[in-house]
Amino acid sequence: MFKKIMIPVDLRHTPSMGKALNIAAELAKSNNATVTYVGVTSPEPGELGHNPAEYSEKLKQFAAAQADAHGHSAQTHMIVANDPAIDLDSQLTQAAEETGADLVVMATHIPNVTDYVWSSHGGYLANHARASVFLVRG
């Protein structure tokens, strides 16, 4: 059914993404699909690396650990954005196209009042990506 699953990850918040990560892994195993872990970083030094190359290595280590833990094929796709907070929606939509994803599994929050004015990242992706989008709460 699905052959390429994309999951955006924020390496600072992976413990809160457990449910989405597990769902992506189970879907990958049952469909013999590849999971692409997508991370967005800035060209500036940050808590996850002094430069994009360091961030890329951490993203690759994370993907390898997920693949080993769950028994599925994994790859990474890193995005360098000048302002990740502003560019995230369009960058994730573009990443879904670039990776050939036919499913995006994404952790999301419970909607609050601001979501009625500005859509969440997952809501934006669901409205703009060609791939199916599975938003996972909790």
Beta strands, then each sheet from edge to edge (+ up, - down):
strand 1: 4-8
strand 2: 34-41
strand 3: 73-80
strand 4: 103-108
strand 5: 132-137
sheet 1: 3+ 2+ 1+ 4+ 5+
end
